[in-house]
């Protein structure tokens, strides 16, 4: 059995989950508390007005369910019109990514509905108690870790638009690592949410969001908010190795095809491992918005994984509440067909469980846009096939094959990279670990780990 624990993208996020587990909460309670805390501590990665996907495993019944709380396309009940987007080119690591934001890039938020649905179906503690850790964080502020500061510096043109300048560049100076991130409006927003779990859709938060969109040309309508529902479904089951199976989701995640093609890695040397995995991971493009992930296992053996995102964020904030609007309609990697109001947008998110004859072996997920699948599969295979401890698998140097270049962190086998170059591939050798290569969080039989590329953290329940 897996020891109870939490892994997430910020120490404060992890601490919120552990606090709720220690108070007797379930994996769902702890995951909701941690996700809300991430909406305070990790606002360069996610936010309450974003969307996500989750998976929940109930140990008593042995049943797992996916939860789709990703954003929906807005515009229900309104005359169709072309979205007026704000276009920017943002340096994402070594890549220059075209970005579109502004109020009209905001899809219907799904994360609040998803967190309430998780709690309602599998929670044990009162809703206000689950919100409490995030509310305290919003009241006191939280330290900005180095990886988050680096991401903020990269996204400064977006994050310092509108009210963001007050939050992320107080006094005209962009926050740096170790500075305190102060978002007092979030305390007000979370207070409203604690009092009314539906406040984003049929309460005061929703009213302020709609007023902002009406003033600045956004597409959201009250009909959009009224119609939104988080949707439960059965996960996709994928056989892996001997007796193992993954429970995950399909869509743009690419997991079903990729898992089917994964070779057995344990017998391979490092050069062979890299070359084999590059072949499997080929085909994902570069770019994508910022995301975060968390994984929880409770003392009963139940588990929950939540992945959430704002995209890059629209650059607009709800007045008085410090809530950043999502920018999913501006995420080109997610738009594969005509956007019809009321339909769910596509997503690359892949919260994943691994089970065997003895039960739950691992609960994991990743952030990283189009690098999400690479990061997650490298770690899952490292733990389950190669037998690495969770912390080692997450920290191991990563590589990601984009269409025009294979990106590699320091420490990836040089002979493998040279062989790729001999095949005509361009290899970009990054000077250090970077959040470009995703952020994995997992709790497993070999331990729990948060990703150092995102200043992630993991802790067990004592």
C-alpha positions as CSV (number, residue, x, y, z in Angstrom):
1,X,0.0,0.0,0.0
2,X,1.1,3.5,-0.7
3,X,1.9,5.8,2.2
4,X,-0.4,8.7,2.5
5,X,1.1,11.9,1.0
6,X,0.8,14.9,-1.2
7,X,3.0,16.1,-4.1
8,X,2.4,19.4,-5.8
9,X,4.0,22.4,-7.6
10,X,4.7,24.6,-4.5
11,X,5.5,23.8,-0.8
12,X,2.4,25.8,0.3
13,X,0.2,23.8,-2.0
14,X,1.6,20.6,-0.6
15,X,1.2,21.8,3.0
16,X,-2.5,22.7,2.4
17,X,-3.2,19.1,1.3
18,X,-1.3,17.6,4.2
19,X,-3.2,19.8,6.7
20,X,-6.5,18.5,5.4
21,X,-5.4,14.9,5.4
22,X,-4.2,15.4,9.0
23,X,-7.6,16.8,9.9
24,X,-9.3,13.6,8.7
25,X,-10.0,14.6,5.1
26,X,-10.2,12.2,2.2
27,X,-8.0,12.4,-0.9
28,X,-10.7,14.5,-2.5
29,X,-10.8,16.9,0.4
30,X,-7.0,17.3,0.4
31,X,-6.9,17.6,-3.4
32,X,-9.5,20.3,-3.4
33,X,-7.7,22.2,-0.6
34,X,-4.4,21.9,-2.4
35,X,-5.9,23.0,-5.7
36,X,-7.4,26.1,-4.1
37,X,-4.0,26.8,-2.4
38,X,-2.3,26.5,-5.8
39,X,-4.7,29.2,-7.0
40,X,-3.0,31.5,-4.4
41,X,0.6,30.2,-4.3
42,X,1.0,29.3,-8.0
43,X,-0.8,32.1,-9.8
44,X,1.9,32.3,-12.5
45,X,0.8,28.7,-13.4
46,X,-2.9,28.4,-12.6
47,X,-5.9,30.2,-11.1
48,X,-9.5,29.8,-9.9
49,X,-10.9,31.0,-13.2
50,X,-9.2,28.3,-15.2
51,X,-10.0,24.7,-16.0
52,X,-8.7,21.3,-15.4
53,X,-9.0,17.5,-15.4
54,X,-8.9,15.1,-12.4
55,X,-9.0,11.5,-11.7
56,X,-10.2,9.9,-8.4
57,X,-9.7,6.4,-7.2
58,X,-11.9,5.1,-4.4
59,X,-10.0,2.4,-2.5
60,X,-13.1,0.8,-1.0
61,X,-14.8,0.1,-4.3
62,X,-11.7,-0.1,-6.5
63,X,-13.4,2.2,-8.9
64,X,-11.7,5.2,-10.6
65,X,-13.4,8.1,-12.4
66,X,-12.2,11.0,-14.6
67,X,-13.6,14.4,-14.0
68,X,-13.6,17.0,-16.8
69,X,-13.7,20.5,-15.5
70,X,-11.9,22.1,-18.4
71,X,-13.1,25.4,-19.9
72,X,-16.0,25.5,-22.2
73,X,-16.4,27.7,-25.3
74,X,-18.4,30.9,-24.3
75,X,-21.1,32.7,-26.2
76,X,-24.4,30.9,-25.3
77,X,-27.4,33.2,-25.7
78,X,-25.4,35.9,-27.5
79,X,-25.1,36.9,-31.1
80,X,-22.0,35.2,-32.7
81,X,-19.0,37.6,-33.1
82,X,-15.3,37.3,-33.8
83,X,-13.2,37.4,-30.7
84,X,-11.0,40.5,-30.5
85,X,-7.7,39.1,-29.2
86,X,-4.6,40.8,-28.0
87,X,-1.6,39.3,-29.9
88,X,1.9,39.0,-28.4
89,X,5.1,36.9,-28.9
90,X,6.3,35.5,-25.7
91,X,9.8,33.9,-25.2
92,X,9.0,30.5,-23.7
93,X,12.5,29.3,-22.7
94,X,14.3,29.1,-26.0
95,X,11.1,29.2,-28.1
96,X,9.3,32.3,-29.2
97,X,5.6,31.4,-28.8
98,X,2.7,33.4,-30.4
99,X,0.2,34.2,-27.7
100,X,-3.3,35.7,-27.8
101,X,-5.0,37.1,-24.7
102,X,-7.4,39.8,-23.7
103,X,-10.9,39.3,-22.2
104,X,-12.2,37.7,-25.4
105,X,-9.7,34.8,-24.9
106,X,-11.4,33.8,-21.7
107,X,-13.4,30.5,-21.8
108,X,-16.1,29.5,-19.3
109,X,-14.2,28.6,-16.1
110,X,-14.5,25.0,-15.1
111,X,-12.1,24.5,-12.1
112,X,-14.5,25.8,-9.4
113,X,-17.3,23.5,-10.5
114,X,-14.8,20.6,-10.7
115,X,-13.5,21.2,-7.2
116,X,-17.0,21.4,-5.8
117,X,-17.9,18.2,-7.7
118,X,-14.9,16.3,-6.3
119,X,-15.8,17.4,-2.7
120,X,-19.5,16.7,-3.1
121,X,-18.8,13.1,-4.4
122,X,-15.9,12.1,-2.2
123,X,-15.3,14.6,0.5
124,X,-15.8,14.3,4.2
125,X,-15.0,17.6,5.8
126,X,-17.2,20.7,5.7
127,X,-16.6,22.9,2.6
128,X,-15.4,26.0,4.5
129,X,-12.8,23.8,6.2
130,X,-11.5,22.7,2.9
131,X,-11.2,26.3,1.6
132,X,-9.5,27.4,4.8
133,X,-5.8,26.8,4.0
134,X,-6.0,28.7,0.7
135,X,-7.9,31.5,2.4
136,X,-5.1,31.8,5.0
137,X,-2.5,31.9,2.3
138,X,-4.3,34.7,0.5
139,X,-4.5,36.7,3.8
140,X,-0.8,36.3,4.6
141,X,0.8,36.2,1.1
142,X,3.3,33.5,0.0
143,X,6.9,33.4,-1.0
144,X,7.7,33.4,-4.7
145,X,10.1,30.5,-5.5
146,X,12.9,30.8,-8.1
147,X,11.2,28.7,-10.8
148,X,8.0,30.7,-10.5
149,X,10.0,34.0,-10.5
150,X,11.7,32.9,-13.7
151,X,8.3,32.1,-15.3
152,X,7.0,35.5,-14.2
153,X,9.9,37.2,-15.8
154,X,9.2,35.4,-19.0
155,X,5.5,36.2,-18.9
156,X,5.8,39.8,-17.5
157,X,4.2,41.5,-20.6
158,X,1.0,39.5,-19.8
159,X,1.2,39.2,-16.0
160,X,1.7,42.9,-15.5
161,X,-1.2,44.1,-17.7
162,X,-4.2,45.7,-15.9
163,X,-4.3,45.0,-12.2
164,X,-1.4,42.5,-12.6
165,X,1.1,45.3,-12.4
166,X,0.0,46.0,-8.8
167,X,0.3,42.3,-7.9
168,X,3.5,41.2,-9.8
169,X,5.4,44.5,-10.1
170,X,4.5,46.5,-7.0
171,X,6.2,49.9,-7.1
172,X,7.2,49.2,-10.7
173,X,9.7,46.4,-9.8
174,X,8.9,42.9,-11.0
175,X,8.8,40.4,-8.2
176,X,11.9,38.2,-7.8
177,X,12.7,34.9,-6.1
178,X,12.1,35.2,-2.4
179,X,9.8,38.2,-2.6
180,X,6.3,37.9,-1.1
181,X,3.4,37.5,-3.5
182,X,0.6,39.6,-2.1
183,X,-2.9,39.1,-3.6
184,X,-5.4,40.5,-1.0
185,X,-8.3,40.3,-3.4
186,X,-8.0,36.5,-3.4
187,X,-8.8,36.5,0.3
188,X,-12.1,38.2,-0.6
189,X,-12.7,35.8,-3.5
190,X,-12.0,32.7,-1.4
191,X,-14.2,34.1,1.4
192,X,-17.1,34.4,-1.1
193,X,-16.3,30.9,-2.3
194,X,-16.3,29.4,1.2
195,X,-19.7,30.9,1.9
196,X,-21.2,29.9,-1.5
197,X,-19.5,27.1,-3.5
198,X,-21.5,28.2,-6.6
199,X,-20.4,31.9,-6.3
200,X,-18.4,31.7,-9.6
201,X,-21.5,30.7,-11.5
202,X,-24.6,32.0,-9.8
203,X,-23.2,34.4,-7.2
204,X,-21.2,37.6,-6.6
205,X,-17.9,36.3,-8.2
206,X,-19.7,35.4,-11.4
207,X,-21.5,38.8,-11.5
208,X,-18.2,40.7,-11.2
209,X,-16.6,38.4,-13.9
210,X,-19.5,39.1,-16.3
211,X,-19.4,42.8,-15.6
212,X,-15.7,42.9,-16.5
213,X,-16.3,40.9,-19.7
214,X,-19.2,43.2,-20.7
215,X,-17.0,46.2,-20.2
216,X,-14.0,45.0,-22.1
217,X,-15.4,42.9,-24.9
218,X,-15.3,39.4,-23.4
219,X,-17.6,36.6,-24.7
220,X,-18.9,35.1,-21.4
221,X,-22.6,35.2,-20.7
222,X,-24.7,34.3,-17.7
223,X,-26.1,31.5,-19.8
224,X,-22.6,30.1,-20.1
225,X,-22.2,30.1,-16.4
226,X,-25.6,28.6,-15.8
227,X,-25.0,25.8,-18.3
228,X,-21.6,24.7,-17.1
229,X,-21.2,21.4,-15.4
230,X,-18.2,19.3,-14.4
231,X,-18.5,15.9,-16.1
232,X,-17.6,12.5,-14.6
233,X,-16.6,9.6,-16.9
234,X,-14.8,6.3,-17.0
235,X,-11.1,6.5,-17.6
236,X,-9.3,4.9,-20.5
237,X,-7.5,1.7,-19.3
238,X,-4.1,1.0,-20.9
239,X,-2.2,-2.2,-20.3
240,X,1.5,-1.7,-19.4
241,X,4.2,-4.2,-18.7
242,X,3.2,-7.4,-17.0
243,X,0.1,-7.0,-14.9
244,X,0.1,-3.2,-14.7
245,X,-2.5,-0.9,-16.2
246,X,-2.8,2.9,-16.5
247,X,-6.1,4.7,-16.0
248,X,-6.0,8.0,-17.7
249,X,-7.7,10.1,-20.4
250,X,-7.3,10.4,-24.2
251,X,-8.0,13.5,-26.3
252,X,-5.0,15.7,-27.0
253,X,-3.0,13.9,-24.2
254,X,-1.8,11.3,-26.7
255,X,-1.5,8.8,-23.8
256,X,-3.2,5.8,-25.4
257,X,-1.0,5.7,-28.5
258,X,2.2,6.6,-26.6
259,X,1.7,4.0,-23.8
260,X,1.0,1.3,-26.5
261,X,4.4,2.1,-28.1
262,X,6.5,2.3,-24.9
263,X,9.4,-0.3,-25.1
264,X,10.6,-2.3,-22.2
265,X,13.3,0.0,-20.7
266,X,14.8,-2.0,-17.9
267,X,17.2,-4.0,-20.2
268,X,18.4,-1.0,-22.1
269,X,21.5,1.1,-21.5
270,X,21.2,4.9,-21.2
271,X,21.9,5.5,-24.9
272,X,19.4,2.9,-26.0
273,X,16.8,4.3,-23.6
274,X,17.0,7.8,-24.9
275,X,16.8,6.8,-28.6
276,X,13.9,4.5,-28.0
277,X,11.9,7.1,-26.1
278,X,12.6,9.8,-28.6
279,X,11.0,7.6,-31.2
280,X,7.9,7.1,-29.0
281,X,7.6,10.8,-28.0
282,X,8.1,12.2,-31.5
283,X,5.5,14.5,-32.9
284,X,4.5,16.9,-30.1
285,X,4.9,20.6,-30.9
286,X,6.6,23.3,-28.8
287,X,4.8,26.0,-26.9
288,X,1.8,26.0,-24.7
289,X,0.5,27.7,-21.6
290,X,1.4,27.3,-17.9
291,X,-0.2,24.6,-15.8
292,X,0.2,22.9,-12.5
293,X,-0.5,19.5,-11.1
294,X,-1.0,17.8,-7.7
295,X,-1.4,14.2,-6.5
296,X,-2.8,13.0,-3.2
297,X,-3.1,9.5,-1.6
298,X,-5.0,9.3,1.7
299,X,-4.6,6.8,4.6
300,X,-7.4,4.7,3.2
301,X,-5.6,4.2,-0.1
302,X,-7.9,6.5,-2.1
303,X,-6.1,8.8,-4.5
304,X,-6.8,12.0,-6.4
305,X,-4.8,13.8,-9.1
306,X,-5.8,17.3,-10.3
307,X,-4.2,19.2,-13.2
308,X,-5.2,22.8,-13.7
309,X,-4.3,25.8,-15.8
310,X,-5.2,29.4,-16.9
311,X,-3.4,29.0,-20.2
312,X,-1.0,31.9,-20.1
313,X,-3.7,34.1,-18.6
314,X,-5.6,36.8,-20.5
315,X,-3.9,39.7,-18.7
316,X,-7.2,40.8,-17.2
317,X,-8.1,40.6,-13.5
318,X,-11.6,40.8,-11.8
319,X,-11.6,44.1,-9.9
320,X,-11.3,43.7,-6.1
321,X,-10.8,40.0,-6.3
322,X,-7.4,39.6,-8.0
323,X,-8.7,36.8,-10.1
324,X,-6.9,36.4,-13.4
325,X,-9.0,35.4,-16.4
326,X,-8.0,32.3,-18.4
327,X,-6.8,32.6,-22.0
328,X,-7.8,29.2,-23.4
329,X,-9.4,30.6,-26.6
330,X,-6.0,32.1,-27.4
331,X,-4.2,28.7,-27.0
332,X,-3.5,27.7,-30.6
333,X,-2.4,24.2,-29.6
334,X,-5.8,23.5,-28.1
335,X,-7.9,24.6,-31.1
336,X,-8.4,21.8,-33.5
337,X,-11.9,22.5,-34.8
338,X,-14.5,25.2,-34.9
339,X,-15.3,26.6,-31.5
340,X,-19.0,26.1,-30.8
341,X,-20.5,27.9,-27.7
342,X,-21.1,25.4,-24.9
343,X,-18.7,22.7,-26.1
344,X,-15.6,21.7,-24.1
345,X,-12.2,22.8,-25.3
346,X,-9.6,20.1,-26.0
347,X,-6.8,19.6,-23.5
348,X,-3.4,17.8,-23.2
349,X,-3.9,17.1,-19.5
350,X,-3.5,13.5,-18.4
351,X,-4.0,12.8,-14.7
352,X,-3.0,9.1,-14.4
353,X,-3.2,6.2,-12.0
354,X,-1.2,2.9,-12.2
355,X,-2.7,-0.2,-10.7
356,X,-1.7,-3.8,-10.5
357,X,-3.0,-7.0,-8.7
358,X,-2.1,-5.4,-5.3
359,X,-4.0,-2.2,-6.0
360,X,-2.9,1.3,-6.5
361,X,0.8,1.6,-7.5
362,X,1.1,5.2,-8.4
363,X,-0.9,8.5,-8.8
364,X,0.6,11.1,-11.0
365,X,0.1,14.0,-13.4
366,X,2.1,16.6,-15.1
367,X,2.1,20.2,-16.2
368,X,3.8,21.5,-19.3
369,X,1.5,22.0,-22.3
370,X,2.9,20.0,-25.2
371,X,5.8,18.8,-23.1
372,X,3.3,17.3,-20.6
373,X,3.2,13.9,-22.2
374,X,7.0,13.6,-22.5
375,X,7.5,14.6,-18.9
376,X,4.8,12.2,-17.6
377,X,5.8,9.2,-19.6
378,X,9.6,9.6,-18.8
379,X,8.7,9.6,-15.1
380,X,6.1,6.8,-15.2
381,X,8.4,4.5,-17.1
382,X,11.3,5.4,-14.8
383,X,9.4,4.4,-11.7
384,X,7.4,1.4,-12.9
385,X,9.8,-0.1,-15.5
386,X,13.3,0.9,-14.4
387,X,12.5,0.8,-10.7
388,X,13.7,4.3,-9.8
389,X,12.6,6.0,-6.6
390,X,10.0,8.6,-7.3
391,X,12.3,11.5,-6.4
392,X,15.1,10.2,-8.8
393,X,12.6,9.6,-11.6
394,X,11.3,13.2,-11.4
395,X,14.7,14.8,-11.1
396,X,16.4,12.8,-13.9
397,X,17.4,14.9,-16.9
398,X,14.6,15.1,-19.5
399,X,14.4,15.4,-23.2
400,X,11.6,16.4,-25.5
401,X,11.4,15.9,-29.3
402,X,9.6,18.9,-31.0
403,X,9.1,18.8,-34.8
404,X,12.2,20.7,-35.6
405,X,14.5,20.0,-32.7
406,X,15.2,17.6,-29.9
407,X,15.5,19.6,-26.6
408,X,17.7,18.1,-23.9
409,X,18.6,19.0,-20.4
410,X,22.1,18.7,-19.1
411,X,22.9,15.1,-18.2
412,X,20.9,13.4,-21.1
413,X,23.2,10.8,-22.6
414,X,25.6,12.5,-24.9
415,X,26.2,9.5,-27.2
416,X,22.4,9.3,-27.8
417,X,22.3,13.0,-28.7
418,X,25.2,12.6,-31.0
419,X,23.4,9.7,-32.7
420,X,20.4,11.8,-33.2
421,X,22.5,14.4,-34.9
422,X,24.1,11.8,-37.1
423,X,20.5,11.0,-38.2
424,X,20.0,14.6,-39.3
425,X,18.2,15.8,-36.2
426,X,18.9,19.2,-34.6
427,X,19.6,18.9,-30.9
428,X,19.3,21.9,-28.5
429,X,21.3,21.3,-25.4
430,X,19.8,23.5,-22.6
431,X,22.2,24.9,-20.1
432,X,20.2,23.9,-17.0
433,X,17.0,22.2,-15.9
434,X,14.0,24.3,-17.0
435,X,10.3,24.4,-16.4
436,X,10.0,24.1,-20.2
437,X,10.4,20.3,-19.6
438,X,7.2,20.1,-17.6
439,X,6.3,19.6,-14.0
440,X,5.5,16.2,-12.6
441,X,3.9,15.4,-9.3
442,X,3.4,11.9,-8.0
443,X,2.8,9.7,-5.0
444,X,3.8,6.1,-5.4
445,X,5.1,3.0,-3.6
446,X,8.6,4.3,-4.1
447,X,7.8,7.6,-2.5
448,X,6.4,11.0,-3.5
449,X,8.0,13.8,-5.4
450,X,7.3,17.3,-6.7
451,X,9.2,18.6,-9.6
452,X,12.3,20.7,-8.9
453,X,11.8,22.4,-12.3
454,X,8.7,24.1,-10.8
455,X,10.0,24.2,-7.2
456,X,7.5,21.5,-6.4
457,X,7.4,19.7,-3.1
458,X,6.1,16.4,-1.6
459,X,5.3,15.4,2.0
460,X,4.0,12.3,3.8
461,X,1.3,12.3,6.4
462,X,2.9,11.9,9.9
